[in-house]
């Protein structure tokens, strides 16, 4: 009798363990009431873009009657020439860059998405085997408040080519970016070469005034191609 009870007890324990393991190993068929719904996360609107000709889609003009300088309408361009305090080697003296407002018709199809991020045009500032430093700015009349300045830039900084492929400048100091807002700047920032970069800064004014905003870029060494593509800039009052 005792043996029978013991056998029955062992069998009962065995089946409990089997059912427990079986229950844990079975796949779950999720029904409608078992789905996980996450809240929709959206980026808040920054409001209207306050920059004139913010994606450089309008015309252009020359400065100083220099045909190599095509400046987008509504913008001002300045550049350095002469001694380069960052590197006194005469080879790296600042030289006048070239500037083009390019439509997609003047770029290979495979480069459209690389360099045009809004509309049908982009700005290219460049110099082969020349160190360059320049500013692209515009003056905007603003009311008191806090503003966000956003720029996009593609540093096309190339030291050579291998099998038709670009070799990007290996030194991070080969290219630098600085955002400008009135009398303030971000200081020089280091972008990633060979890709689109997004930079932004915030500033506040306490009275109605005209503020100069934009960005500066520099390539301190006379590498094979000191190139910069610019497009889709913005100024917002969120």
N, C-alpha and C positions, 0 to 999 in steps of 0.2 A: 504493500500500500504506500509506504513511504517512498519506495523507488518510483512508483507511478506518478506520485505528486511531484517528485523531483524532475522526472522527465517532462511532465506537462509544464512545469515552471521554466525549464530550460528552453522548451519549444516556444513558449510565450515570449521569453526574452529575446530569442533569436528573431522572431517575426517582428517584434517592436523595432529592433535594430535595422532589419531589412527595410521596413516601411520608412524609417527615419532617413536612411541613406537614399532610398528611392525618391523620397519627397524632395531632398536637397538637390538631387542631380537632374531632375526633370526641367526641361526648358520652359520658360514662361511665355505664354501667348498673351501679349498685352492687348487688352480691349480698349474701347474708346475712353473708358473712365480711368485708364491707367497711363494715358499719355501725359507727358510733362510739357506744359505751356510756359514759355518764357516771355517776359514783356518785350515789346518791340523797342529797341534802342535806336534812336535817331539823333543825328547831329543837329543841335539847335541852329536856326538860321542866324547868320551874322547881319542880316539886313542888306540894303542896297550898297553896291560898290561905289564909293565916293571919288575914285580916281578918274581923271579924264583919260580916255583912250587906254583903258587898263590892260587890254590884251593886244595893243598895238595893231589894231585892225584898220585904222585910218591911214592917211597918207604920211609923208615924211618930207623933211627939208634938209638942205645942206647948211653947215655952219662954216664960216670963213671961206666960202666958195670951194671947199674941198670935196671933190666928187666921191672920195672914198668914205665920206661920213654922211650916212643917211639917218637922220634923227627922227624918231616918231613924233607926229604932231602932238602938241600939248606937253612935250617933255624937253628938258634941258640936259646937255651932255658936257662934261668937263673931263680933262685927262691930264696926266703928268707927263712932262718931258724933261730930259736931262739927268743929272746925278741921282742915283738910286741909293739912299742911305741904308737900305736893307742889304745891299751887296755892292761895294764900291768898285768891283770889277767893271771896266768900261764896257765889256760885252753885255752886261746886264743893266746898262743905263735905260731909263724909261724912254719909250718911243711912242709916237702917236699911233693908236690902234686904228683899225678899219671897222666900220659899222654898217650893217645892212639890215633893212626891213625885208624879210623874205616871205613870199607866199609859198604855198605847197607846190606850185608849179616849178619853183627853183630848188626843190629838194627831191632826192630820190624817194620813191614811194615807201621804201622800207624805213626811211627816216622821219616820216610824217608824225607818227605817234611818239617818236623819241623827242622831238623838238617843238612840236605844236601841241599845246594842251588846251587851247580854247580858241575857237574861230578858225581862221585859215592862214594866219601869219604869225611869224616869230621874229625876234630880233637876235642877230648874231654880232657879237663884238669879238675881234680876233686880231692876232698878229703872228706871222710865222717868224720864228727865231728872233723874237723881240719881247722884252719885259714890258708889261703894261699895267697901268693903274687908272681907273676911271670911275665916274659917278653918273648915274642916270636918275634925275630927280624931276619933280613937278611941284608946283605951288597950289595948295588947296585952301579955300576959305572955309573955316570950321567954326562951329558953335562950341561953347563950353561942354566938356564931357570927356569920357574915356574912349580911346580909339584903338583899333587893332590893325597893324600894317602887316600884310602878308606878301611875300615874294616867292617866286619859283625860279630856279636857275639850274642849268645843266653845265657843269664845268667840263669842257671838252679839251682837257689838258693832256697833250700827247707828246711823248719823248721819242717816239719812233714807231715803226710798223714791222710786223713779222707775219709773213704769209698773208698779207693783206689785212691783218687785224691790228687795231690800235694797241699800243703799249702805253698805259696810263702812267702819268708822273708818279714815281714811288714816294716822293717826299711830301707829307701832308701840307707843308708850308708852301708848296708850289702854287696853291690857289687859296684865296681867302675872300670872305664876304662880310660886308658891314651894312646893317640897316640904319637909315637916317630918318629922324623925325624931329624937325626944328633944330634946336641946338644940341639935341641928344643923339647918341648913337649906341649901338649894341657893343661896340668894340669889334675887333676882327674875329670872325668865326671860321671854322674849318669845315667845308662841305665834303661830301663824298664825290670823288671824280667818276666820270663815266655814267652818271645817272641823274635823274631829276631830284632836286633837293627843295624842300619847303622850309622857309624861315619865317618867323613872325615875332613881332614885338608889340608891346602895349605902351601907350603914353596918354597923359591927361593934360588938358588945358583948362584954365579957369576963366578965360574971357574970350570973346569972339576975336579971331585973328587968322591971318594967312600963314599956313605952316608948310614948309618945304619938306617933302617926304620922298623916299626912294631908297636907293642902295648904291654901295660902292663895291667894286671888285678889283682884285689885283693878282697878277702872276709875277712874282718877283724875279723869276729867272727867264732867260731868253731860250725857252725850250722850242722844240720843233713846231708845235702849234699851241699858242696861248689862246684858247677859244672859250667863249661863254655864250650859251643860248638863254634868252630871257623871254618869258611869256606868262600870261595869266597872273598879274599882280592885283592886289586889292587893298582897299582901305575901308574899314567898317566901324560903325558905331552901334554895337549890339545893345 
